Amino acid sequence: MASTAAPAPPELLAKPAARILSEALGERVLAIADFRGDLAITVERRAWFEAARLLRDHAELDYKLFLDLCGVDYLDQPGRAERYEVVLHVYSVSRQHHVRLKTPVPESDPRLPTLVGIWRGANWFEREAWDLYGIVFEGHPNLIRLLTHDAFVGHPMRKDFPVSGHVEMRYDEEKKRVIYQPVTIEPREIVPRVVREENYGGSA
């Protein structure tokens, strides 16, 4: 069944990845776009795993090279139904073509099935998205923090994460070890410094 939920120019729908995913997933394909010559296909969360497997296994596609996976936070952005998005980049060596697969993820239930069973290279990238954004990849073999420590509180790439963080650490002379405690500085925003001096950066 062809999708009626993914308006796109005919030349995009004619491309193998767009055509095959649209035929297989129908209305679960939300959008098809072009970015600098590469396809960007957005699918519903319930079609995430199936779409990824089609990209790898379909004979006309053969996207066997995993490149990247990341989370995105669109906090308070008008026109978006869901706060988060997960973006996957893969490449077909045989077809010499990239494709970008995206899916919206709700703030109230930030879960997706893991893609580690499709591309083993997704392992650390999914851990990074969990660590930084709090997106849970169900079925992941070892979903633990990657860039922050085990005692870290929160997910630091979320746009509402405070600049000062939630906790700070210091060396306690009495306990003879590093301890964590609530931050002792006032919450603040980082404002770019604007230099207004005349001839700033110019020659003397």
GUBASE-395054 format. One line per 5 residues: number of its first residue (from 1); for each residue x, y, z of N, C-alpha, C, O, CB. Coordinates in nm, 2 decimals, m for minus. Glycine has a CB too. Layout:
BEGIN
NUM) X/Y/Z/X/Y/Z/X/Y/Z/X/Y/Z/X/Y/Z; ...;
***
This chain:
BEGIN
1) 0.08/m0.12/0.00/0.00/0.00/0.00/0.09/0.12/0.00/0.17/0.14/0.09/m0.10/0.00/0.12; 0.07/0.21/m0.09/0.15/0.33/m0.10/0.10/0.43/0.01/m0.02/0.43/0.05/0.13/0.40/m0.24; 0.19/0.51/0.06/0.16/0.60/0.16/0.09/0.73/0.11/0.13/0.78/0.01/0.28/0.64/0.24; m0.01/0.77/0.18/m0.08/0.90/0.15/m0.04/1.00/0.26/m0.08/1.12/0.25/m0.23/0.89/0.15; 0.04/0.96/0.36/0.08/1.05/0.47/0.22/1.11/0.45/0.27/1.18/0.54/0.07/0.97/0.60;
6) 0.28/1.08/0.34/0.41/1.13/0.31/0.42/1.21/0.19/0.48/1.16/0.09/0.51/1.02/0.31; 0.37/1.33/0.18/0.37/1.41/0.06/0.52/1.44/0.02/0.59/1.49/0.10/0.29/1.54/0.08; 0.55/1.42/m0.10/0.68/1.44/m0.15/0.68/1.45/m0.30/0.59/1.39/m0.36/0.78/1.33/m0.10; 0.77/1.52/m0.36/0.78/1.53/m0.51/0.80/1.39/m0.57/0.86/1.30/m0.51/0.90/1.62/m0.55; 0.74/1.37/m0.69/0.75/1.24/m0.75/0.89/1.19/m0.77/0.92/1.07/m0.76/0.68/1.24/m0.89;
11) 0.99/1.28/m0.79/1.12/1.23/m0.81/1.18/1.17/m0.68/1.27/1.09/m0.69/1.21/1.35/m0.86; 1.13/1.22/m0.57/1.18/1.16/m0.44/1.11/1.02/m0.42/1.18/0.93/m0.38/1.15/1.25/m0.32; 0.98/1.02/m0.44/0.91/0.89/m0.42/0.96/0.78/m0.52/0.94/0.66/m0.49/0.76/0.91/m0.44; 1.02/0.82/m0.63/1.07/0.72/m0.72/1.20/0.66/m0.68/1.25/0.56/m0.73/1.09/0.79/m0.86; 1.27/0.73/m0.58/1.40/0.67/m0.54/1.37/0.54/m0.46/1.27/0.53/m0.39/1.47/0.77/m0.45;
16) 1.46/0.44/m0.48/1.43/0.31/m0.42/1.40/0.31/m0.27/1.30/0.25/m0.23/1.55/0.22/m0.44; 1.47/0.38/m0.19/1.45/0.38/m0.04/1.31/0.44/m0.01/1.23/0.38/0.07/1.55/0.45/0.03; 1.28/0.55/m0.07/1.15/0.61/m0.05/1.03/0.52/m0.10/0.93/0.50/m0.03/1.14/0.75/m0.12; 1.05/0.47/m0.22/0.94/0.38/m0.28/0.92/0.26/m0.19/0.81/0.22/m0.16/0.98/0.34/m0.42; 1.03/0.19/m0.16/1.01/0.06/m0.09/0.96/0.08/0.05/0.87/0.00/0.09/1.15/m0.01/m0.08;
21) 1.01/0.18/0.12/0.95/0.21/0.26/0.81/0.25/0.25/0.73/0.21/0.34/1.04/0.31/0.33; 0.77/0.33/0.15/0.64/0.38/0.14/0.54/0.26/0.11/0.43/0.25/0.17/0.62/0.48/0.03; 0.59/0.17/0.02/0.50/0.06/m0.01/0.49/m0.04/0.11/0.38/m0.10/0.13/0.56/m0.02/m0.13; 0.59/m0.06/0.18/0.59/m0.15/0.29/0.53/m0.10/0.42/0.46/m0.17/0.49/0.73/m0.20/0.32; 0.54/0.03/0.45/0.50/0.09/0.57/0.37/0.17/0.56/0.31/0.20/0.66/0.61/0.17/0.63;
26) 0.34/0.21/0.44/0.21/0.28/0.42/0.21/0.41/0.50/0.30/0.49/0.49/0.09/0.20/0.46; 0.10/0.43/0.57/0.08/0.56/0.64/0.18/0.58/0.76/0.18/0.69/0.82/m0.06/0.56/0.70; 0.26/0.48/0.79/0.36/0.49/0.90/0.48/0.57/0.85/0.56/0.61/0.93/0.40/0.35/0.95; 0.49/0.60/0.72/0.59/0.69/0.67/0.53/0.83/0.68/0.42/0.86/0.62/0.63/0.66/0.52; 0.59/0.92/0.76/0.54/1.05/0.79/0.58/1.16/0.69/0.51/1.25/0.66/0.57/1.09/0.93;
31) 0.70/1.14/0.64/0.76/1.25/0.55/0.88/1.19/0.48/0.95/1.11/0.52/0.80/1.37/0.63; 0.89/1.25/0.36/1.01/1.22/0.27/1.06/1.35/0.22/0.99/1.43/0.16/0.98/1.12/0.16; 1.19/1.37/0.24/1.25/1.50/0.20/1.39/1.47/0.14/1.44/1.36/0.15/1.26/1.60/0.32; 1.45/1.58/0.08/1.58/1.57/0.03/1.67/1.67/0.10/1.63/1.79/0.12/1.58/1.59/m0.13; 1.79/1.63/0.14/1.88/1.73/0.20/2.02/1.70/0.14/2.08/1.60/0.16/1.89/1.71/0.36;
36) 2.06/1.80/0.05/2.19/1.79/m0.01/2.21/1.66/m0.09/2.31/1.60/m0.09/2.30/1.81/0.09; 2.10/1.62/m0.15/2.11/1.50/m0.24/2.08/1.37/m0.17/2.08/1.26/m0.23/2.24/1.50/m0.30; 2.07/1.37/m0.03/2.04/1.25/0.04/1.90/1.25/0.09/1.84/1.35/0.13/2.14/1.24/0.16; 1.84/1.13/0.09/1.70/1.11/0.14/1.69/1.12/0.29/1.78/1.07/0.36/1.64/0.98/0.09; 1.59/1.19/0.33/1.56/1.19/0.48/1.41/1.14/0.49/1.32/1.20/0.44/1.57/1.34/0.54;
41) 1.40/1.02/0.55/1.27/0.96/0.56/1.23/0.95/0.71/1.30/0.90/0.79/1.27/0.82/0.50; 1.11/1.01/0.74/1.06/1.01/0.88/0.95/0.91/0.89/0.86/0.91/0.81/1.01/1.15/0.92; 0.96/0.82/0.99/0.86/0.71/1.01/0.81/0.72/1.15/0.87/0.78/1.24/0.92/0.57/0.98; 0.69/0.67/1.17/0.64/0.66/1.31/0.72/0.57/1.39/0.80/0.48/1.34/0.49/0.60/1.30; 0.72/0.59/1.52/0.80/0.51/1.62/0.77/0.36/1.60/0.86/0.28/1.61/0.77/0.56/1.76;
46) 0.65/0.33/1.58/0.61/0.18/1.57/0.67/0.12/1.45/0.67/0.00/1.44/0.46/0.17/1.57; 0.72/0.20/1.35/0.78/0.14/1.23/0.93/0.15/1.23/0.99/0.12/1.13/0.72/0.22/1.11; 0.99/0.20/1.34/1.13/0.23/1.34/1.22/0.11/1.31/1.30/0.11/1.22/1.17/0.28/1.48; 1.19/0.00/1.38/1.27/m0.12/1.36/1.25/m0.18/1.23/1.35/m0.22/1.16/1.24/m0.23/1.47; 1.13/m0.19/1.18/1.10/m0.25/1.05/1.16/m0.17/0.94/1.21/m0.23/0.84/0.94/m0.26/1.03;
51) 1.15/m0.04/0.95/1.21/0.05/0.85/1.36/0.03/0.84/1.42/0.02/0.73/1.18/0.19/0.87; 1.43/0.02/0.96/1.57/0.00/0.96/1.61/m0.14/0.90/1.71/m0.15/0.82/1.62/0.01/1.10; 1.53/m0.24/0.93/1.56/m0.37/0.88/1.55/m0.38/0.73/1.62/m0.44/0.65/1.48/m0.48/0.94; 1.44/m0.31/0.68/1.42/m0.30/0.53/1.54/m0.23/0.46/1.59/m0.28/0.36/1.29/m0.23/0.50; 1.59/m0.12/0.52/1.70/m0.05/0.46/1.82/m0.14/0.45/1.90/m0.14/0.35/1.74/0.07/0.55;
56) 1.85/m0.23/0.55/1.96/m0.31/0.55/1.94/m0.44/0.45/2.03/m0.47/0.38/2.00/m0.36/0.69; 1.83/m0.50/0.46/1.81/m0.63/0.40/1.75/m0.63/0.26/1.76/m0.73/0.19/1.73/m0.71/0.49; 1.67/m0.53/0.22/1.61/m0.53/0.09/1.72/m0.53/m0.02/1.81/m0.45/m0.01/1.51/m0.41/0.08; 1.70/m0.62/m0.11/1.80/m0.63/m0.22/1.83/m0.51/m0.30/1.94/m0.48/m0.34/1.76/m0.74/m0.31; 1.73/m0.42/m0.31/1.75/m0.30/m0.39/1.81/m0.19/m0.31/1.85/m0.08/m0.36/1.61/m0.25/m0.44;
61) 1.82/m0.21/m0.18/1.87/m0.10/m0.09/2.01/m0.13/m0.04/2.11/m0.06/m0.07/1.78/m0.08/0.03; 2.02/m0.24/0.05/2.16/m0.28/0.09/2.23/m0.18/0.17/2.35/m0.16/0.15/2.24/m0.32/m0.03; 2.16/m0.11/0.26/2.23/m0.02/0.35/2.29/m0.09/0.47/2.24/m0.09/0.58/2.13/0.09/0.40; 2.41/m0.15/0.44/2.47/m0.24/0.54/2.57/m0.16/0.63/2.62/m0.21/0.73/2.54/m0.35/0.48; 2.61/m0.04/0.59/2.71/0.03/0.66/2.65/0.13/0.76/2.59/0.23/0.71/2.81/0.11/0.56;
66) 2.65/0.11/0.88/2.60/0.20/0.99/2.70/0.32/1.00/2.82/0.29/1.01/2.58/0.13/1.12; 2.65/0.44/1.00/2.74/0.56/1.02/2.71/0.63/1.15/2.81/0.66/1.22/2.71/0.65/0.90; 2.59/0.65/1.19/2.57/0.74/1.30/2.42/0.73/1.35/2.33/0.69/1.27/2.60/0.89/1.27; 2.40/0.75/1.48/2.27/0.76/1.54/2.28/0.86/1.65/2.37/0.86/1.73/2.22/0.62/1.59; 2.18/0.95/1.66/2.18/1.05/1.76/2.04/1.09/1.80/1.95/1.06/1.73/2.26/1.18/1.71;
71) 2.03/1.16/1.92/1.91/1.21/1.96/1.91/1.36/1.93/2.01/1.42/1.91/1.89/1.19/2.11; 1.79/1.42/1.93/1.77/1.56/1.91/1.66/1.61/2.00/1.56/1.54/2.02/1.73/1.60/1.76; 1.67/1.72/2.06/1.57/1.78/2.15/1.51/1.90/2.09/1.59/2.00/2.07/1.64/1.81/2.29; 1.38/1.90/2.06/1.32/2.02/2.00/1.23/2.08/2.10/1.11/2.12/2.07/1.23/1.97/1.88; 1.27/2.10/2.22/1.19/2.16/2.33/1.13/2.29/2.29/1.19/2.38/2.25/1.28/2.18/2.45;
76) 0.99/2.29/2.31/0.91/2.41/2.28/0.92/2.46/2.14/0.89/2.58/2.11/0.96/2.52/2.37; 0.96/2.38/2.04/0.96/2.43/1.90/0.82/2.42/1.85/0.76/2.31/1.85/1.06/2.34/1.82; 0.77/2.53/1.80/0.63/2.53/1.74/0.62/2.43/1.62/0.71/2.41/1.54/0.59/2.67/1.69; 0.50/2.37/1.62/0.47/2.28/1.50/0.52/2.14/1.52/0.49/2.06/1.43/0.53/2.34/1.38; 0.58/2.11/1.63/0.63/1.97/1.65/0.54/1.90/1.75/0.52/1.96/1.86/0.78/1.97/1.69;
81) 0.49/1.78/1.72/0.41/1.71/1.81/0.48/1.65/1.92/0.43/1.63/2.04/0.33/1.60/1.73; 0.61/1.60/1.90/0.69/1.54/2.00/0.82/1.61/2.02/0.87/1.68/1.93/0.72/1.39/1.96; 0.86/1.60/2.15/0.98/1.68/2.18/1.11/1.62/2.12/1.20/1.70/2.08/1.00/1.68/2.33; 1.13/1.49/2.12/1.25/1.43/2.08/1.24/1.37/1.94/1.13/1.34/1.89/1.29/1.32/2.18; 1.36/1.35/1.89/1.37/1.27/1.76/1.50/1.19/1.76/1.60/1.24/1.82/1.36/1.37/1.64;
86) 1.49/1.07/1.70/1.62/1.00/1.69/1.64/0.99/1.54/1.56/0.97/1.46/1.60/0.85/1.75; 1.77/1.01/1.50/1.81/1.02/1.36/1.92/0.91/1.34/2.02/0.90/1.41/1.87/1.16/1.33; 1.90/0.84/1.23/1.99/0.73/1.19/2.05/0.76/1.06/1.98/0.81/0.97/1.92/0.59/1.19; 2.18/0.75/1.04/2.25/0.76/0.91/2.31/0.63/0.87/2.39/0.57/0.95/2.35/0.88/0.91; 2.28/0.58/0.75/2.34/0.46/0.70/2.38/0.48/0.55/2.33/0.57/0.49/2.24/0.34/0.71;
91) 2.46/0.39/0.51/2.52/0.40/0.37/2.52/0.27/0.30/2.55/0.16/0.36/2.66/0.46/0.37; 2.48/0.27/0.17/2.49/0.15/0.09/2.61/0.16/0.00/2.62/0.24/m0.09/2.36/0.14/0.00; 2.71/0.07/0.03/2.83/0.07/m0.05/2.80/0.02/m0.19/2.86/0.08/m0.29/2.93/m0.03/0.02; 2.71/m0.07/m0.21/2.68/m0.12/m0.34/2.61/m0.02/m0.43/2.63/m0.01/m0.55/2.60/m0.25/m0.34; 2.52/0.06/m0.36/2.45/0.17/m0.43/2.51/0.30/m0.43/2.48/0.40/m0.50/2.31/0.18/m0.38;
96) 2.61/0.32/m0.34/2.69/0.44/m0.32/2.59/0.56/m0.29/2.58/0.66/m0.35/2.77/0.48/m0.44; 2.51/0.53/m0.18/2.41/0.63/m0.15/2.39/0.63/0.00/2.38/0.53/0.07/2.28/0.60/m0.22; 2.37/0.75/0.06/2.33/0.77/0.20/2.18/0.78/0.22/2.11/0.82/0.12/2.40/0.89/0.26; 2.13/0.74/0.33/1.99/0.77/0.37/1.99/0.81/0.52/2.06/0.76/0.60/1.90/0.65/0.34; 1.90/0.90/0.55/1.87/0.94/0.69/1.73/0.89/0.73/1.64/0.93/0.66/1.89/1.10/0.70;
101) 1.72/0.81/0.83/1.60/0.77/0.89/1.57/0.84/1.02/1.66/0.84/1.11/1.59/0.61/0.90; 1.45/0.89/1.03/1.42/0.97/1.15/1.29/0.92/1.21/1.20/0.87/1.14/1.41/1.12/1.12; 1.27/0.94/1.34/1.14/0.91/1.40/1.12/1.00/1.52/1.21/1.02/1.60/1.13/0.76/1.45; 1.00/1.05/1.54/0.97/1.13/1.66/0.95/1.04/1.78/0.90/0.93/1.77/0.84/1.22/1.64; 1.00/1.09/1.90/0.99/1.02/2.02/0.92/1.11/2.13/0.97/1.22/2.15/1.13/0.97/2.07;
106) 0.81/1.06/2.19/0.74/1.15/2.29/0.82/1.17/2.42/0.88/1.07/2.47/0.60/1.10/2.32; 0.81/1.28/2.48/0.87/1.31/2.61/0.81/1.22/2.72/0.88/1.18/2.81/0.85/1.46/2.64; 0.68/1.19/2.71/0.61/1.12/2.81/0.66/0.97/2.81/0.64/0.90/2.91/0.47/1.13/2.79; 0.71/0.92/2.70/0.75/0.78/2.69/0.86/0.77/2.59/0.84/0.72/2.48/0.62/0.69/2.64; 0.98/0.81/2.63/1.10/0.82/2.53/1.16/0.68/2.51/1.27/0.66/2.56/1.20/0.92/2.58;
111) 1.09/0.59/2.44/1.14/0.46/2.42/1.14/0.42/2.27/1.06/0.46/2.19/1.06/0.35/2.50; 1.24/0.34/2.23/1.25/0.29/2.09/1.32/0.15/2.10/1.39/0.12/2.19/1.34/0.38/2.00; 1.28/0.06/2.01/1.36/m0.07/2.00/1.50/m0.04/1.96/1.53/0.04/1.87/1.28/m0.17/1.91; 1.59/m0.12/2.02/1.73/m0.11/1.98/1.75/m0.16/1.84/1.68/m0.24/1.79/1.82/m0.19/2.08; 1.85/m0.10/1.77/1.89/m0.14/1.64/2.02/m0.22/1.64/2.08/m0.25/1.54/1.91/m0.02/1.55;
116) 2.07/m0.26/1.76/2.20/m0.33/1.77/2.19/m0.47/1.70/2.29/m0.52/1.65/2.23/m0.35/1.92; 2.07/m0.53/1.70/2.05/m0.66/1.63/2.06/m0.64/1.48/2.08/m0.74/1.40/1.93/m0.72/1.66; 2.05/m0.52/1.43/2.06/m0.49/1.28/2.20/m0.44/1.24/2.26/m0.50/1.15/1.95/m0.39/1.24; 2.25/m0.34/1.32/2.38/m0.29/1.30/2.45/m0.29/1.44/2.41/m0.22/1.53/2.38/m0.15/1.24; 2.55/m0.38/1.45/2.62/m0.38/1.58/2.68/m0.25/1.62/2.70/m0.22/1.74/2.73/m0.49/1.58;
121) 2.71/m0.17/1.52/2.77/m0.04/1.54/2.68/0.06/1.61/2.73/0.16/1.66/2.82/0.02/1.41; 2.55/0.03/1.62/2.46/0.12/1.69/2.48/0.12/1.84/2.42/0.20/1.91/2.32/0.08/1.65; 2.55/0.02/1.89/2.56/0.00/2.04/2.60/0.12/2.12/2.52/0.17/2.20/2.66/m0.11/2.06; 2.72/0.17/2.09/2.76/0.29/2.17/2.68/0.42/2.13/2.67/0.50/2.22/2.91/0.31/2.14; 2.63/0.43/2.01/2.56/0.55/1.98/2.43/0.55/2.05/2.38/0.66/2.09/2.53/0.55/1.82;
126) 2.36/0.43/2.07/2.24/0.43/2.15/2.27/0.46/2.29/2.19/0.52/2.36/2.17/0.29/2.13; 2.38/0.41/2.34/2.42/0.44/2.48/2.44/0.59/2.50/2.40/0.65/2.60/2.55/0.37/2.52; 2.50/0.66/2.40/2.52/0.80/2.40/2.39/0.87/2.40/2.37/0.97/2.48/2.61/0.85/2.28; 2.29/0.83/2.32/2.16/0.90/2.32/2.09/0.88/2.45/2.01/0.97/2.49/2.08/0.84/2.20; 2.10/0.76/2.51/2.04/0.74/2.64/2.11/0.83/2.75/2.04/0.90/2.82/2.06/0.59/2.68;
131) 2.24/0.84/2.74/2.31/0.91/2.84/2.28/1.06/2.83/2.26/1.13/2.93/2.46/0.89/2.83; 2.28/1.12/2.71/2.27/1.26/2.69/2.13/1.31/2.69/2.10/1.42/2.72/2.34/1.30/2.57; 2.03/1.22/2.64/1.89/1.27/2.62/1.79/1.19/2.70/1.68/1.23/2.71/1.86/1.26/2.47; 1.83/1.07/2.75/1.74/0.99/2.83/1.64/0.91/2.74/1.54/0.87/2.79/1.66/1.08/2.92; 1.68/0.88/2.62/1.60/0.80/2.53/1.64/0.65/2.55/1.76/0.62/2.54/1.62/0.84/2.38;
136) 1.54/0.57/2.58/1.56/0.43/2.62/1.55/0.35/2.50/1.46/0.36/2.42/1.46/0.39/2.73; 1.65/0.26/2.47/1.65/0.17/2.36/1.63/0.03/2.41/1.72/m0.04/2.46/1.79/0.18/2.28; 1.50/m0.01/2.40/1.46/m0.14/2.46/1.53/m0.26/2.39/1.54/m0.26/2.26/1.31/m0.16/2.45; 1.58/m0.35/2.46/1.65/m0.47/2.41/1.80/m0.45/2.39/1.87/m0.54/2.35/1.59/m0.50/2.28; 1.85/m0.33/2.42/1.99/m0.30/2.41/2.07/m0.39/2.51/2.02/m0.41/2.62/2.02/m0.15/2.44;
141) 2.18/m0.45/2.47/2.25/m0.54/2.55/2.32/m0.48/2.68/2.35/m0.56/2.77/2.35/m0.62/2.47; 2.34/m0.35/2.68/2.42/m0.30/2.79/2.39/m0.14/2.79/2.48/m0.07/2.77/2.57/m0.33/2.78; 2.27/m0.11/2.82/2.23/0.04/2.81/2.27/0.11/2.94/2.19/0.13/3.03/2.08/0.05/2.79; 2.40/0.15/2.94/2.45/0.22/3.06/2.52/0.35/3.00/2.54/0.36/2.88/2.56/0.14/3.14; 2.55/0.44/3.10/2.60/0.57/3.05/2.74/0.55/2.98/2.81/0.46/3.01/2.62/0.66/3.18;
146) 2.76/0.64/2.89/2.88/0.63/2.81/2.98/0.75/2.83/3.10/0.73/2.84/2.84/0.62/2.66; 2.92/0.87/2.84/3.01/0.99/2.85/3.01/1.05/2.99/3.10/1.12/3.02/2.96/1.09/2.75; 2.91/1.02/3.07/2.90/1.07/3.20/2.92/0.96/3.30/2.92/0.84/3.26/2.77/1.15/3.24; 2.94/0.98/3.43/2.97/0.88/3.52/2.84/0.82/3.58/2.73/0.88/3.56/3.05/0.93/3.64; 2.85/0.71/3.65/2.73/0.63/3.69/2.64/0.71/3.79/2.52/0.69/3.79/2.77/0.51/3.75;
151) 2.70/0.80/3.86/2.63/0.88/3.96/2.57/1.01/3.91/2.51/1.09/3.98/2.72/0.91/4.08; 2.59/1.04/3.78/2.55/1.16/3.72/2.39/1.17/3.72/2.33/1.07/3.70/2.60/1.17/3.57; 2.34/1.29/3.75/2.20/1.31/3.76/2.15/1.38/3.64/2.19/1.49/3.61/2.17/1.39/3.89; 2.05/1.32/3.57/1.99/1.38/3.46/2.06/1.35/3.32/2.15/1.26/3.32/1.99/1.53/3.47; 2.02/1.42/3.22/2.07/1.40/3.08/2.11/1.54/3.03/2.03/1.62/2.99/1.96/1.33/2.99;
156) 2.24/1.56/3.02/2.29/1.70/3.00/2.27/1.76/2.86/2.29/1.88/2.85/2.44/1.70/3.02; 2.23/1.69/2.76/2.20/1.75/2.63/2.05/1.79/2.62/2.02/1.85/2.52/2.24/1.66/2.52; 1.97/1.76/2.72/1.84/1.81/2.71/1.84/1.97/2.73/1.92/2.02/2.81/1.75/1.75/2.82; 1.76/2.04/2.66/1.76/2.18/2.65/1.72/2.25/2.79/1.75/2.36/2.81/1.68/2.23/2.54; 1.65/2.17/2.87/1.61/2.23/3.00/1.71/2.18/3.11/1.68/2.21/3.23/1.47/2.19/3.03;
161) 1.82/2.12/3.08/1.92/2.08/3.18/1.99/2.21/3.22/2.04/2.28/3.14/2.02/1.97/3.12; 2.00/2.23/3.35/2.06/2.35/3.40/2.21/2.36/3.37/2.28/2.26/3.37/2.04/2.37/3.55; 2.25/2.48/3.33/2.39/2.50/3.30/2.48/2.46/3.41/2.59/2.41/3.39/2.42/2.65/3.26; 2.44/2.49/3.53/2.52/2.45/3.65/2.52/2.31/3.69/2.59/2.26/3.77/2.48/2.54/3.77; 2.43/2.23/3.63/2.41/2.09/3.66/2.33/2.08/3.79/2.28/2.18/3.84/2.55/2.03/3.68;
166) 2.31/1.96/3.84/2.24/1.93/3.96/2.32/1.90/4.08/2.29/1.94/4.19/2.15/1.81/3.94; 2.44/1.85/4.06/2.53/1.82/4.17/2.67/1.86/4.13/2.71/1.88/4.02/2.53/1.67/4.20; 2.75/1.88/4.23/2.90/1.91/4.22/2.97/1.81/4.30/2.92/1.75/4.40/2.93/2.05/4.25; 3.10/1.79/4.27/3.18/1.70/4.35/3.30/1.78/4.40/3.35/1.87/4.34/3.23/1.58/4.27; 3.35/1.73/4.52/3.47/1.79/4.58/3.53/1.69/4.67/3.47/1.58/4.70/3.43/1.91/4.67;
171) 3.66/1.71/4.70/3.73/1.62/4.78/3.71/1.65/4.93/3.73/1.77/4.97/3.88/1.62/4.75; 3.66/1.56/5.01/3.63/1.58/5.15/3.75/1.53/5.23/3.79/1.41/5.23/3.50/1.50/5.19; 3.81/1.63/5.30/3.93/1.60/5.38/3.90/1.50/5.49/3.99/1.42/5.52/3.99/1.73/5.44; 3.78/1.51/5.55/3.75/1.42/5.66/3.73/1.28/5.61/3.78/1.18/5.67/3.63/1.47/5.74; 3.66/1.26/5.51/3.63/1.13/5.45/3.74/1.07/5.36/3.74/0.96/5.33/3.50/1.13/5.38;
176) 3.83/1.16/5.32/3.94/1.12/5.24/3.90/1.06/5.11/3.96/0.97/5.06/4.03/1.03/5.31; 3.79/1.12/5.05/3.74/1.07/4.92/3.66/1.18/4.85/3.63/1.28/4.92/3.66/0.94/4.94; 3.63/1.16/4.73/3.55/1.26/4.65/3.40/1.23/4.69/3.36/1.12/4.69/3.57/1.24/4.50; 3.33/1.34/4.72/3.19/1.33/4.75/3.10/1.42/4.65/3.16/1.51/4.59/3.16/1.37/4.90; 2.98/1.38/4.64/2.89/1.46/4.56/2.79/1.53/4.65/2.75/1.48/4.75/2.81/1.37/4.46;
181) 2.75/1.65/4.61/2.66/1.74/4.69/2.58/1.83/4.59/2.63/1.85/4.48/2.73/1.82/4.79; 2.47/1.88/4.64/2.40/1.98/4.55/2.48/2.09/4.51/2.57/2.13/4.59/2.27/2.03/4.62; 2.46/2.15/4.40/2.54/2.26/4.35/2.53/2.38/4.45/2.42/2.40/4.50/2.50/2.31/4.21; 2.64/2.45/4.47/2.64/2.56/4.56/2.65/2.70/4.49/2.66/2.80/4.56/2.75/2.55/4.66; 2.63/2.70/4.36/2.63/2.83/4.29/2.49/2.86/4.24/2.41/2.76/4.23/2.73/2.83/4.17;
186) 2.46/2.98/4.22/2.33/3.02/4.18/2.30/2.98/4.03/2.40/2.99/3.95/2.30/3.17/4.19; 2.18/2.93/3.99/2.15/2.90/3.85/2.18/3.03/3.77/2.14/3.14/3.81/2.01/2.85/3.84; 2.23/3.01/3.65/2.26/3.12/3.56/2.25/3.08/3.42/2.26/2.96/3.39/2.40/3.19/3.60; 2.23/3.18/3.33/2.23/3.16/3.19/2.37/3.20/3.13/2.42/3.30/3.18/2.11/3.22/3.12; 2.41/3.13/3.03/2.53/3.18/2.96/2.49/3.28/2.85/2.42/3.24/2.76/2.61/3.06/2.90;
191) 2.54/3.40/2.87/2.51/3.50/2.77/2.64/3.54/2.69/2.74/3.57/2.75/2.45/3.63/2.84; 2.63/3.53/2.56/2.75/3.56/2.48/2.81/3.70/2.51/2.73/3.80/2.53/2.73/3.55/2.33; 2.94/3.71/2.53/3.00/3.84/2.55/3.01/3.92/2.42/3.07/3.87/2.32/3.14/3.82/2.62; 2.96/4.04/2.42/2.96/4.12/2.30/3.07/4.23/2.32/3.06/4.31/2.42/2.82/4.18/2.27; 3.16/4.23/2.23/3.27/4.33/2.24/3.23/4.45/2.16/3.21/4.44/2.04/3.41/4.27/2.19;
196) 3.23/4.57/2.23/3.19/4.69/2.16/3.30/4.79/2.15/3.28/4.91/2.11/3.07/4.75/2.24; 3.42/4.75/2.18/3.53/4.84/2.17/3.56/4.88/2.02/3.55/4.80/1.94/3.66/4.78/2.23; 3.58/5.01/2.00/3.61/5.05/1.86/3.74/4.98/1.82/3.84/4.97/1.89/3.62/5.20/1.86; 3.74/4.95/1.69/3.86/4.89/1.63/3.90/4.76/1.69/4.01/4.71/1.67/3.98/4.98/1.63; 3.80/4.69/1.76/3.84/4.56/1.82/3.87/4.46/1.71/3.80/4.44/1.61/3.72/4.51/1.90;
201) 3.99/4.40/1.72/4.03/4.30/1.62/4.10/4.36/1.51/4.16/4.29/1.42/3.92/4.22/1.58; 4.10/4.49/1.50/4.17/4.56/1.39/4.32/4.59/1.42/4.36/4.56/1.53/4.10/4.68/1.35; 4.38/4.64/1.32/4.53/4.68/1.34/4.53/4.81/1.42/4.44/4.89/1.41/4.60/4.69/1.21; 4.64/4.82/1.49/4.65/4.94/1.58/4.69/5.06/1.49/4.70/5.17/1.54/4.77/4.92/1.68;
***
